[in-house]
């Protein structure tokens, strides 16, 4: 870091003094006024000496983050899509391009959740493989209530899926758990309505309006990268594809511009509705991989998501090929200032 000027030569005493001042300022956190008083000079002299120390390479300023994080893409993605937080993780070198989300996203999301959740919050967790990984990686959370935002993908795997993720997060926080013992996708709206009316499910869904931090997954409209897609018949998949579906989030469908489509499917699902999600102060999406890049862009354009954890493969696509065209999401109150 230099100013572009040729520095004036300093003698050994000046070099020693510059090093001492730099130590006080950069390592000990003293102000320029405090340093000036200690060395019996003006604060303007201190400022000149500190500038010279940088020019002469006596001081080197490095901004370092863990190797797995891409700070430059994170900041660019945050700014371009109007996000409150964006964390971009290096894609694993051996990541299969046809695989779902990279496994390391969940662990990084656990760290972000530890920053966002505060005592007394209501944390909502939707279905998602990375959300399950995140819950298993949680080390600590402030005391909070944890509620499940979607039914389970497969009732036979509830104990190892989203129900267990809710239990795990609640156990880490020491708060109450409110799981949803119901499938995510039902055969018809009447069956879904009947299940929503059951006391246990209704009680859990009664917490939806209290959620302050939500964590959701994103799927592409393709096999293996959307649990809803996989749960439907071939005729149903074709029907929604003809409506222009590009992404799925918590069983809500979006076209490439982030517009909601496929209302008939939502009526068949046990899930938090998009109007409710839009009122949640912090909605964190976890999704990565090149197969999900287009879908992530579509959901970001919906304005429902305030923060994103993704990988370099998806981030590169979002930054290089896609135009934002997003709807405003950050007019919500920042949960950290509420």
C-alpha positions in Angstrom: 0.0 0.0 0.0 1.8 3.2 -1.2 1.0 6.8 -2.0 3.0 6.8 -5.3 5.6 9.3 -4.0 9.2 8.5 -3.4 9.7 8.4 0.4 12.3 10.7 2.0 15.2 8.8 3.4 15.0 8.1 7.1 17.9 7.6 9.5 18.0 4.8 12.0 16.6 6.8 14.9 13.7 7.9 12.7 13.1 4.3 11.5 13.0 3.1 15.1 10.6 5.8 16.1 8.4 5.1 13.1 8.3 1.4 14.0 7.4 2.3 17.6 4.6 4.7 16.6 3.3 2.1 14.1 3.2 -0.5 16.9 1.3 1.8 19.2 -1.2 2.7 16.5 -1.8 -0.7 14.6 -1.2 -3.2 17.4 -1.9 -1.5 20.6 -4.9 0.6 19.3 -3.7 3.9 20.6 -4.9 7.1 19.0 -2.7 9.6 17.1 -3.2 12.1 19.9 -2.0 9.6 22.6 1.0 8.7 20.5 1.8 12.4 20.0 1.7 13.0 23.7 4.0 10.0 24.4 6.6 11.0 21.9 6.3 14.8 22.4 5.4 15.6 18.8 2.2 16.9 17.1 -0.5 14.6 15.9 0.2 15.8 12.4 3.8 14.5 12.8 2.4 11.2 13.9 0.2 11.0 10.9 3.1 11.7 8.5 5.3 9.1 10.2 2.6 6.5 10.0 2.1 7.3 6.3 5.8 7.0 5.7 5.9 3.7 7.6 3.4 2.3 5.0 5.4 3.8 2.1 8.6 2.2 3.4 7.0 -1.2 3.9 7.7 -1.0 7.7 4.0 -1.8 8.0 2.1 -4.2 5.9 -1.7 -4.3 6.0 -3.3 -7.6 5.0 -7.0 -8.4 4.9 -7.2 -12.1 5.4 -10.2 -14.5 5.6 -10.2 -18.3 5.9 -9.1 -19.9 2.6 -12.5 -21.5 2.1 -14.2 -18.1 1.9 -14.1 -15.8 -1.2 -14.4 -12.4 0.3 -14.3 -10.5 -3.0 -17.2 -12.5 -4.6 -19.1 -12.3 -1.3 -19.0 -8.5 -1.3 -19.7 -8.2 -5.0 -22.7 -10.6 -4.7 -24.1 -8.7 -1.7 -23.9 -5.3 -3.5 -25.2 -6.5 -6.8 -28.3 -8.3 -5.4 -29.0 -5.9 -2.5 -28.4 -8.5 0.2 -27.8 -7.9 3.8 -25.2 -10.8 4.0 -23.6 -12.9 1.2 -21.1 -15.6 2.0 -19.4 -17.3 -0.9 -17.6 -20.6 -0.1 -14.9 -22.1 -2.3 -16.4 -24.9 -4.4 -14.7 -28.2 -3.5 -12.2 -29.3 -6.1 -13.7 -32.7 -6.3 -17.3 -31.5 -6.4 -19.5 -33.4 -8.9 -21.2 -30.9 -11.2 -24.3 -33.0 -11.0 -24.4 -33.2 -7.2 -26.7 -31.1 -5.0 -25.4 -28.4 -2.8 -21.7 -28.6 -1.8 -21.4 -30.2 1.6 -19.4 -27.3 3.1 -22.2 -24.8 2.7 -24.1 -26.2 5.8 -21.1 -25.7 8.1 -20.5 -22.1 6.9 -24.2 -21.4 7.3 -24.1 -22.7 10.9 -21.5 -20.0 11.6 -23.6 -17.3 10.0 -26.7 -18.4 11.9 -24.7 -18.1 15.1 -24.1 -14.4 14.2 -27.7 -13.7 13.3 -29.8 -15.4 15.9 -30.4 -13.5 19.2 -31.9 -14.4 22.5 -35.7 -14.6 22.2 -35.8 -15.0 18.4 -38.0 -17.5 16.7 -35.9 -19.5 14.2 -37.7 -21.2 11.3 -36.1 -24.0 9.4 -37.4 -25.2 6.0 -36.5 -28.5 4.3 -33.1 -28.7 2.6 -30.1 -31.1 2.7 -27.8 -28.2 3.5 -30.1 -27.1 6.3 -29.9 -30.5 7.8 -26.1 -30.3 7.5 -26.2 -26.8 9.0 -28.2 -28.0 12.0 -25.7 -30.9 12.6 -22.8 -28.4 12.5 -24.3 -25.9 15.0 -22.0 -25.4 18.0 -24.0 -22.8 19.9 -27.1 -20.6 19.6 -28.7 -18.1 22.0 -31.9 -19.3 23.6 -34.6 -19.3 20.9 -37.7 -21.1 19.8 -37.2 -23.3 16.7 -40.1 -24.1 14.3 -40.3 -26.2 11.2 -41.4 -24.2 8.1 -42.3 -27.0 5.7 -43.5 -30.5 5.9 -41.1 -33.4 5.5 -40.0 -34.6 2.1 -40.4 -38.2 3.0 -42.3 -39.2 6.1 -40.1 -42.2 6.4 -37.0 -40.1 6.9 -38.4 -37.6 9.3 -36.1 -38.6 12.1 -33.0 -38.0 9.9 -34.3 -34.9 8.1 -36.0 -31.6 8.8 -37.7 -32.8 12.0 -34.4 -33.8 13.5 -32.8 -30.6 12.3 -35.4 -28.6 14.3 -34.8 -30.8 17.3 -31.0 -30.4 17.0 -31.2 -26.6 16.7 -33.5 -26.4 19.7 -31.3 -28.6 21.7 -28.2 -26.4 21.0 -30.1 -23.3 21.9 -31.9 -24.7 24.9 -35.2 -23.5 23.4 -38.5 -25.2 22.5 -38.9 -27.2 19.3 -42.0 -27.2 17.1 -41.7 -29.8 14.3 -44.2 -30.5 11.6 -45.1 -34.1 11.4 -46.6 -34.0 8.0 -45.6 -34.5 4.4 -44.5 -31.5 2.4 -46.6 -32.3 -0.7 -50.1 -33.8 -0.5 -52.2 -35.4 -3.2 -54.8 -32.6 -3.3 -55.7 -29.3 -1.6 -58.4 -31.0 0.6 -56.0 -33.4 2.1 -53.5 -30.6 2.8 -56.3 -28.5 4.4 -57.3 -31.4 6.6 -53.8 -31.9 7.8 -53.3 -28.1 8.5 -56.4 -28.3 10.8 -54.9 -31.0 13.0 -54.1 -29.7 16.4 -50.3 -30.5 16.4 -49.7 -29.2 12.9 -51.9 -26.1 13.5 -50.0 -25.4 16.7 -46.6 -25.5 15.0 -47.9 -23.4 12.1 -49.2 -20.9 14.6 -45.6 -19.8 15.2 -45.0 -18.9 11.5 -46.1 -15.2 12.2 -43.5 -15.0 15.0 -40.5 -16.1 13.0 -37.7 -13.6 13.0 -35.0 -15.6 11.3 -35.8 -18.1 8.6 -33.4 -20.5 6.8 -34.6 -21.9 3.4 -33.2 -24.0 0.6 -33.5 -23.4 -3.2 -34.0 -26.0 -5.9 -33.9 -26.0 -9.7 -36.8 -27.4 -11.6 -34.9 -30.6 -12.4 -34.5 -34.1 -10.9 -32.2 -34.4 -8.0 -32.1 -30.7 -7.2 -35.7 -30.1 -6.1 -37.4 -32.3 -3.6 -40.8 -31.0 -4.9 -39.9 -31.8 -8.5 -39.0 -35.3 -7.4 -42.3 -35.7 -5.4 -44.5 -35.0 -8.5 -45.6 -37.1 -11.4 -44.1 -36.6 -14.9 -47.4 -34.9 -16.1 -47.3 -32.5 -13.1 -43.6 -31.7 -13.8 -44.4 -30.9 -17.4 -47.4 -28.8 -16.4 -45.3 -26.5 -14.1 -42.4 -26.4 -16.6 -44.9 -25.0 -19.2 -45.7 -22.2 -16.7 -42.0 -21.2 -16.9 -40.9 -22.6 -13.5 -37.1 -22.0 -13.0 -36.8 -22.4 -9.2 -38.5 -23.9 -6.2 -38.1 -22.7 -2.6 -40.1 -24.3 0.3 -42.5 -25.7 -2.3 -43.1 -22.2 -3.8 -42.4 -21.9 -7.6 -40.8 -19.0 -9.3 -40.1 -18.1 -12.9 -36.7 -16.8 -14.1 -37.7 -13.2 -13.1 -38.6 -14.2 -9.6 -42.4 -14.1 -10.2 -44.5 -16.5 -8.2 -46.3 -19.2 -10.3 -48.2 -22.4 -9.7 -50.6 -21.4 -7.0 -52.4 -24.8 -7.3 -49.3 -26.6 -6.1 -49.0 -24.3 -3.0 -52.5 -25.3 -2.0 -51.4 -28.9 -1.8 -48.4 -28.2 0.4 -47.7 -27.9 4.1 -45.4 -24.8 4.1 -45.0 -21.2 5.2 -46.6 -18.9 2.6 -44.6 -16.3 0.7 -46.5 -13.3 2.2 -45.4 -14.5 5.6 -41.8 -15.0 4.5 -41.7 -11.5 3.1 -42.4 -10.2 6.6 -39.6 -12.1 8.3 -36.8 -9.7 9.1 -34.0 -12.2 8.0 -34.4 -14.9 5.4 -31.2 -16.8 4.8 -31.0 -19.1 1.7 -28.5 -21.9 1.3 -27.8 -23.1 -2.2 -24.9 -23.7 -4.4 -23.5 -25.6 -7.4 -23.7 -24.7 -11.0 -26.9 -26.7 -11.5 -28.7 -24.3 -9.0 -27.2 -21.0 -10.2 -30.1 -20.0 -12.4 -32.6 -21.0 -9.6 -30.7 -19.0 -7.0 -30.8 -15.9 -9.3 -34.6 -16.4 -9.8 -35.3 -16.6 -6.0 -33.0 -13.5 -5.4 -35.1 -11.6 -7.9 -38.3 -12.4 -5.9 -37.1 -10.2 -3.0 -37.9 -12.8 -0.4 -34.3 -13.5 0.6 -32.2 -11.1 2.6 -29.0 -13.2 3.0 -27.3 -16.0 1.0 -24.8 -18.7 1.5 -23.5 -20.1 -1.8 -20.3 -21.3 -3.5 -18.0 -19.9 -6.1 -19.5 -21.9 -8.9 -22.9 -20.4 -8.4 -21.6 -16.9 -7.5 -19.5 -16.8 -10.6 -22.5 -17.4 -12.7 -24.6 -14.9 -10.8 -22.0 -12.2 -11.2 -20.9 -12.8 -14.7 -24.0 -13.9 -16.6 -27.1 -12.7 -14.8 -28.7 -9.3 -14.4 -30.2 -8.7 -11.0 -33.6 -7.2 -11.7 -34.5 -7.8 -8.1 -37.4 -6.7 -6.0 -36.5 -4.8 -2.9 -36.0 -7.0 0.2 -34.0 -4.9 2.5 -36.7 -2.4 3.5 -37.5 -4.9 6.3 -36.2 -3.9 9.7 -32.7 -5.2 10.4 -33.2 -7.9 13.2 -30.0 -6.6 14.7 -31.5 -3.2 15.4 -35.0 -4.3 16.3 
